[in-house]
Amino acid sequence: MGILDRLSHRFDFSHDSRKMKKLKELQTVEIKVKIDCEGCERKIRRSVEGMKGVSSIDIDPKQHKLTVVGYVEPRKVLSRVIRRTGKHAEIWPYVPYGEVDHPYAPGVYDKKAPPGYVRNVMNDSKASNLARASSTEVKYSTAFSDENPNACAVM
């Protein structure tokens, strides 16, 4: 998809301008898939290697994480991994610990999450209400905070 391809599409009058394909962007797709052994790792790598637009593949067996970088669509990579390997796979559901306001709220903390990660619930409307602090929770947590000069000093 170099500059010559773009120019040839601009000045080629045989194509209808409404039917031009939208150019794909370079993106990183992270997928959670169970990886038990080196054979599973090899099977997952081979399932994605042949895809058009894939630049690099990184597999982390400890975190059960597949990272694909390239000009690909996330849903196509996910469906290909599921179809070719026969394993259950999903888009990476975790975010770093520091990005969530209340990481120990119900629905956010996940025991199966890798170290330093919690479940991403900000896109889920049911669970995101649980992850936000209520006004009473904020009131009680600030009442006993060390940063509050009027905090209770009973210890």
C-alpha positions in Angstrom: 0.0 0.0 0.0 2.6 2.5 -1.1 2.2 5.9 -2.6 2.0 4.4 -6.1 -1.0 2.3 -5.2 -2.8 5.3 -3.8 -2.0 7.4 -6.9 -3.0 4.7 -9.3 -6.4 4.4 -7.6 -6.9 8.2 -7.8 -6.2 8.5 -11.5 -7.6 5.2 -12.6 -11.0 6.0 -14.2 -12.1 2.4 -14.6 -13.0 2.1 -10.9 -16.0 3.6 -9.4 -15.0 6.0 -6.6 -17.9 4.8 -4.4 -16.5 1.3 -4.4 -13.0 2.1 -3.3 -11.8 0.0 -0.3 -11.1 1.7 3.0 -7.4 1.3 3.8 -6.7 -0.7 7.0 -4.7 0.9 9.8 -1.8 -0.7 11.6 -3.1 -2.0 14.9 -2.3 -4.3 17.8 -4.7 -7.1 18.5 -4.4 -8.9 21.9 -6.3 -12.2 22.4 -6.6 -14.4 25.4 -6.3 -18.1 24.5 -5.3 -21.0 26.7 -1.8 -22.2 26.0 -0.8 -25.4 27.7 2.4 -26.5 26.0 4.8 -25.7 23.2 2.6 -27.6 20.8 -0.3 -25.3 21.5 1.9 -22.3 21.1 3.1 -23.6 17.7 -0.5 -24.3 16.6 -1.6 -20.8 17.5 1.4 -19.2 15.8 0.7 -21.2 12.6 -3.0 -20.3 12.6 -2.2 -16.5 12.5 1.1 -16.6 10.4 -0.6 -17.0 7.1 -3.0 -14.1 7.5 -2.7 -11.2 5.1 -1.4 -8.1 6.7 0.2 -9.6 9.8 3.5 -7.9 10.6 4.5 -9.6 13.9 3.3 -12.3 16.3 4.1 -12.5 20.0 2.9 -15.3 22.3 3.2 -15.2 26.1 2.3 -18.6 27.4 2.4 -17.6 31.1 -0.3 -14.9 30.6 -2.2 -17.0 27.9 -1.8 -14.0 25.6 -1.5 -13.7 21.8 -0.4 -10.3 20.4 -0.7 -9.7 16.7 0.6 -6.5 15.1 -0.4 -5.6 11.5 -3.0 -4.4 9.1 -5.7 -6.7 10.4 -9.1 -6.6 11.9 -9.5 -7.9 15.5 -12.6 -9.9 14.8 -11.0 -11.6 11.8 -7.9 -12.6 13.8 -10.1 -13.9 16.7 -12.3 -15.9 14.4 -9.3 -17.4 12.6 -7.7 -18.5 15.9 -10.9 -20.1 17.0 -11.5 -21.8 13.7 -7.9 -23.1 13.1 -7.0 -24.2 16.7 -10.4 -25.3 18.1 -9.6 -23.4 21.3 -11.8 -20.9 23.1 -10.4 -17.4 22.6 -11.6 -13.9 23.4 -10.3 -10.4 23.0 -7.9 -9.5 25.8 -10.3 -8.6 28.7 -7.8 -7.1 31.1 -6.3 -3.6 31.6 -3.4 -2.5 33.8 -4.2 -2.2 37.5 -3.6 1.6 37.6 -6.2 2.4 35.0 -9.2 1.4 37.1 -10.5 3.6 39.9 -11.6 0.7 42.2 -9.7 -2.5 41.2 -11.3 -4.5 44.1 -14.9 -3.7 43.2 -17.1 -6.7 42.4 -16.8 -7.6 38.7 -13.5 -5.9 38.3 -11.1 -8.0 40.4 -10.5 -11.3 38.7 -8.4 -14.1 40.4 -7.5 -15.5 37.0 -6.1 -12.2 35.7 -2.3 -12.0 35.2 -0.3 -10.1 37.9 -0.8 -6.4 37.6 -4.0 -6.6 35.6 -7.8 -6.4 36.4 -10.8 -7.0 34.2 -11.8 -4.2 31.9 -15.4 -3.3 32.9 -15.7 0.2 31.6 -17.3 -1.0 28.4 -19.8 -3.2 30.2 -22.7 -1.1 31.5 -23.7 -3.6 34.3 -20.3 -4.0 35.8 -19.2 -0.4 35.4 -21.8 0.8 37.8 -20.4 -1.6 40.4 -16.8 -0.4 39.8 -17.7 3.3 40.5 -17.6 4.5 44.0 -20.8 5.7 45.6 -21.0 8.9 47.5 -21.2 7.2 50.9 -18.1 5.1 50.0 -16.2 8.3 49.1 -17.4 10.0 52.2 -16.2 7.3 54.6 -12.9 6.7 52.8 -12.0 10.4 52.9 -13.1 10.7 56.6 -10.3 8.3 57.6 -7.8 9.4 55.1 -4.3 10.7 56.1 -4.6 13.5 53.5 -7.7 14.9 55.2 -6.7 17.4 58.0 -10.1 17.1 59.6 -10.0 13.2 59.7 -10.7 11.2 62.7 -7.6 10.8 64.8 -8.8 7.8 66.9 -6.2 5.1 66.6 
